[in-house]
Amino acid sequence: PWGVLSPTSFPILSAMHYKPVVAYHSPGGHAPPDLVRAFARRNGMQVVEAFECVTIVEMVNRTFPACIIMGSPIDEDSVETCRTLKREPFSAVIPVVFLAGPEETRALRAMEAGADELLTAQMSPEEMAIRLQVTLNRADRDVSVHPSTRLPGTAQIERDITERIRSEQMFAVCYADLDHFKEFNDRYGYNRGDGVIGMLS
């Protein structure tokens, strides 16, 4: 199963468009650990293994994975790939998590490169699982905010409402919509449009 994705992998790629993906890279060529598989299963995601870092970059451009996990041992290619992804606005929002073995020499370099989380061998499996989940939740929340107001956007609002309905708790919703706001933005620009939102709030 190891190696760069090839035409024989097209069924996997096609499935990735319908199911969120955890991209897993192991410099040592090891299969994803139970922690990664359980995390993916819990979140209804598919684990796609990538032997080479270039495959991770190709995957980001093609499928936009929900999370990237770099396995141990941490190598220079993994660190540089993280740095490259975090430099670009399009890919910077994808959480990158490093798994660090007991004697990692590049753990701090991974954090300096922009890694969102570093899971070490000193942590318990429970702590690692929680940290991994929190990292994914934080990324979901951050990409869901409105770019102007930094308030929760449509995706986060829908998630919250769905969760409240599912839990059958009482709640109230007030949603304000400005008539012809798109036309206003198109004519006067987004800066003035943001000013209107500010005045209304």
C-alpha distance (Angstrom), angle and dihedral (degrees) to the residues before:
residue distance angle dihedral
P1 . . .
W2 3.83 . .
G3 3.77 126.3 .
V4 3.76 140.1 62.4
L5 3.79 114.8 -38.2
S6 3.78 108.6 -94.8
P7 3.84 136.2 -177.0
T8 3.81 87.2 -82.4
S9 3.80 86.8 64.3
F10 3.82 94.1 59.7
P11 3.84 93.2 106.4
I12 3.81 87.7 58.7
L13 3.79 92.7 47.7
S14 3.74 91.6 48.2
A15 3.79 90.8 50.4
M16 3.79 90.1 50.8
H17 3.77 90.0 66.8
Y18 3.80 89.2 62.1
K19 3.79 100.9 37.6
P20 3.81 127.1 44.3
V21 3.78 113.4 -109.3
V22 3.79 137.1 -138.0
A23 3.81 107.7 -156.1
Y24 3.81 110.7 -148.5
H25 3.80 124.3 -166.8
S26 3.79 123.7 -176.3
P27 3.81 116.9 -174.5
G28 3.80 88.3 -160.8
G29 3.79 93.0 52.9
H30 3.81 93.1 -115.1
A31 3.80 123.3 152.6
P32 3.82 116.8 -108.3
P33 3.82 110.8 -80.3
D34 3.80 122.2 -116.7
L35 3.83 89.2 -100.3
V36 3.82 91.0 63.2
R37 3.79 95.3 43.1
A38 3.81 92.7 48.3
F39 3.83 90.8 47.5
A40 3.82 91.3 51.7
R41 3.80 92.6 45.8
R42 3.81 92.2 49.5
N43 3.81 91.0 53.2
G44 3.81 96.4 42.2
M45 3.81 92.3 -112.0
Q46 3.78 135.2 138.4
V47 3.82 121.9 -125.8
V48 3.79 113.0 -133.2
E49 3.79 115.2 -169.9
A50 3.80 121.7 -144.4
F51 3.79 121.0 -170.0
E52 3.81 95.7 -168.5
C53 3.80 128.1 47.6
V54 3.79 91.3 -131.5
T55 3.81 86.9 65.0
I56 3.81 89.5 58.6
V57 3.80 90.8 55.1
E58 3.82 91.4 47.3
M59 3.79 89.6 49.2
V60 3.81 91.9 51.9
N61 3.80 90.9 52.1
R62 3.79 92.2 46.8
T63 3.79 107.6 35.5
F64 3.83 110.7 7.6
P65 3.84 99.4 -133.4
A66 3.80 119.3 -139.4
C67 3.80 91.4 -128.7
I68 3.82 140.1 2.5
I69 3.80 119.2 -146.0
M70 3.80 120.1 -167.3
G71 3.79 112.3 -157.3
S72 3.78 131.0 -145.4
P73 2.97 137.7 -51.9
I74 3.80 93.5 49.6
D75 3.80 109.5 -137.8
E76 3.79 133.2 -171.4
D77 3.82 93.0 -103.2
S78 3.81 90.8 57.7
V79 3.80 91.7 49.4
E80 3.82 93.1 48.2
T81 3.82 91.8 46.3
C82 3.80 89.2 53.9
R83 3.80 90.3 48.8
T84 3.81 90.9 50.2
L85 3.81 93.5 49.2
K86 3.81 93.1 47.3
R87 3.82 91.7 50.9
E88 3.82 92.7 62.4
P89 3.84 119.0 72.4
F90 3.82 91.2 -143.9
S91 3.80 94.8 56.6
A92 3.82 100.3 26.4
V93 3.81 91.6 85.0
I94 3.81 92.6 61.1
P95 3.82 107.9 97.4
V96 3.82 114.1 -120.8
V97 3.81 116.1 -159.5
F98 3.81 125.3 -172.6
L99 3.80 124.5 -153.8
A100 3.81 109.0 -147.4
G101 3.78 123.6 -159.3
P102 3.82 123.8 -142.6
E103 3.82 95.2 -86.0
E104 3.81 105.2 32.4
T105 3.78 115.2 158.9
R106 3.81 96.4 -173.4
A107 3.81 100.4 49.3
L108 3.80 94.4 106.9
R109 3.80 91.2 45.2
A110 3.81 88.2 56.6
M111 3.80 90.3 55.4
E112 3.81 91.1 46.1
A113 3.81 88.5 53.0
G114 3.81 89.7 59.7
A115 3.81 104.4 -92.8
D116 3.81 111.7 169.4
E117 3.80 94.5 -145.6
L118 3.80 140.2 6.4
L119 3.80 117.4 -154.3
T120 3.80 112.7 -162.3
A121 3.78 134.0 -161.9
Q122 3.83 88.7 -115.0
M123 3.82 91.4 67.2
S124 3.78 121.8 89.7
P125 3.82 117.6 -114.6
E126 3.83 88.3 -110.7
E127 3.80 92.8 54.1
M128 3.81 92.1 46.9
A129 3.82 91.3 50.2
I130 3.82 91.7 49.7
R131 3.81 93.5 46.6
L132 3.80 90.8 49.4
Q133 3.81 91.9 50.3
V134 3.81 93.0 46.4
T135 3.81 90.1 51.5
L136 3.80 91.2 53.9
N137 3.82 92.5 45.0
R138 3.80 91.3 49.7
A139 3.81 91.6 51.2
D140 3.81 91.2 48.7
R141 3.78 90.0 51.6
D142 3.80 95.1 45.8
V143 3.81 95.7 51.3
S144 3.79 90.1 45.9
V145 3.79 96.3 61.1
H146 3.79 122.0 102.0
P147 3.83 108.3 -102.7
S148 3.83 93.3 -134.3
T149 3.79 103.8 40.7
R150 3.86 99.2 24.2
L151 3.81 85.7 -136.9
P152 3.80 120.9 131.7
G153 3.80 111.7 -71.5
T154 3.80 131.3 -145.3
A155 3.82 95.7 -76.0
Q156 3.81 93.5 53.3
I157 3.82 92.6 43.7
E158 3.81 90.7 52.4
R159 3.82 90.9 48.3
D160 3.81 91.9 50.8
I161 3.80 93.8 47.8
T162 3.81 91.8 46.7
E163 3.81 91.1 50.3
R164 3.82 92.4 49.0
I165 3.80 91.8 49.3
R166 3.80 90.3 47.9
S167 3.80 92.1 51.1
E168 3.84 90.2 46.0
Q169 3.80 92.6 -132.0
M170 3.78 121.7 151.8
F171 3.80 115.3 -105.2
A172 3.79 141.9 155.5
V173 3.80 128.9 -138.8
C174 3.78 129.4 -158.8
Y175 3.80 115.6 -174.8
A176 3.80 121.5 -179.8
D177 3.79 121.9 -161.0
L178 3.80 124.8 -169.7
D179 3.79 113.6 -138.5
H180 3.81 115.0 -126.3
F181 3.82 91.9 0.5
K182 3.80 93.4 140.8
E183 3.80 90.4 55.1
F184 3.83 89.5 49.5
N185 3.82 91.0 51.5
D186 3.79 92.1 46.6
R187 3.79 92.1 51.1
Y188 3.83 103.0 38.4
G189 3.82 102.6 23.1
Y190 3.79 135.6 -110.5
N191 3.81 95.2 -78.9
R192 3.80 91.8 62.3
G193 3.80 89.7 41.3
D194 3.81 89.6 55.9
G195 3.81 88.1 49.2
V196 3.82 90.0 56.1
I197 3.81 90.3 50.9
G198 3.81 89.1 50.0
M199 3.80 92.9 51.1
L200 3.80 92.2 47.2
S201 3.79 93.1 50.0
